[in-house]
């Protein structure tokens, strides 16, 4: 039993000390806009329109959303 606990401790410990990678640009943007407004999506859409971001037509948004219905905007690179 002690060997099993020692083995478990030895394999789990590195996972707690590993650094988390920094998010890439897309994930940082997604977290700062989409996830921040998860429960207030109309507010997010209004902010995007007020900033002049282009809302994609449904056929183009479907491509970005993997065929699902929804709203997608173009962000300048």
C-alpha positions as CSV (number, residue, x, y, z in Angstrom):
1,X,0.0,0.0,0.0
2,X,2.9,2.4,0.8
3,X,4.5,1.7,-2.5
4,X,1.2,2.5,-4.3
5,X,0.8,5.8,-2.4
6,X,4.5,6.7,-3.1
7,X,4.0,5.9,-6.8
8,X,0.9,8.0,-7.0
9,X,2.6,11.0,-5.2
10,X,5.6,10.7,-7.6
11,X,3.4,10.8,-10.7
12,X,1.0,13.5,-9.6
13,X,3.5,16.0,-8.1
14,X,4.9,17.2,-11.5
15,X,1.4,18.1,-12.7
16,X,1.0,20.6,-9.8
17,X,4.4,22.2,-10.5
18,X,4.1,22.5,-14.3
19,X,3.5,26.0,-15.5
20,X,0.4,26.7,-17.5
21,X,1.1,27.9,-21.0
22,X,0.1,31.4,-21.9
23,X,-3.1,31.6,-24.0
24,X,-2.6,32.3,-27.7
25,X,-4.1,35.5,-29.2
26,X,-7.4,33.7,-30.2
27,X,-8.0,32.2,-26.7
28,X,-7.1,35.5,-25.0
29,X,-9.6,37.4,-27.2
30,X,-12.2,34.7,-26.7
31,X,-11.9,34.9,-23.0
32,X,-11.9,38.7,-22.9
33,X,-15.0,39.0,-25.1
34,X,-17.1,35.9,-25.5
35,X,-16.7,34.3,-22.1
36,X,-16.9,37.6,-20.3
37,X,-20.4,38.1,-21.8
38,X,-21.5,34.4,-21.6
39,X,-24.7,35.3,-19.8
40,X,-25.2,38.7,-21.5
41,X,-24.7,37.9,-25.2
42,X,-26.9,40.8,-26.4
43,X,-24.7,43.2,-24.5
44,X,-21.7,41.7,-26.3
45,X,-23.3,42.0,-29.7
46,X,-24.2,45.6,-29.0
47,X,-20.6,46.4,-28.0
48,X,-19.3,44.7,-31.1
49,X,-21.7,46.7,-33.3
50,X,-20.8,50.0,-31.5
51,X,-17.1,49.3,-32.2
52,X,-17.8,48.9,-35.9
53,X,-17.0,45.2,-36.0
54,X,-18.6,43.4,-39.0
55,X,-21.2,40.8,-38.2
56,X,-20.9,37.9,-40.6
57,X,-24.0,36.8,-42.6
58,X,-25.5,33.5,-41.4
59,X,-23.8,31.4,-44.1
60,X,-20.3,32.7,-43.3
61,X,-21.0,32.6,-39.5
62,X,-21.9,28.9,-39.9
63,X,-18.4,28.2,-41.3
64,X,-16.8,29.8,-38.3
65,X,-19.2,28.1,-35.9
66,X,-18.8,24.6,-37.4
67,X,-22.2,24.6,-39.0
68,X,-24.1,25.7,-35.9
69,X,-26.3,28.7,-35.8
70,X,-25.1,31.8,-34.1
71,X,-23.5,35.2,-34.5
72,X,-19.9,35.7,-35.5
73,X,-17.9,38.9,-36.0
74,X,-14.8,39.7,-37.8
75,X,-12.0,41.1,-35.7
76,X,-9.2,43.0,-37.4
77,X,-5.8,41.2,-37.2
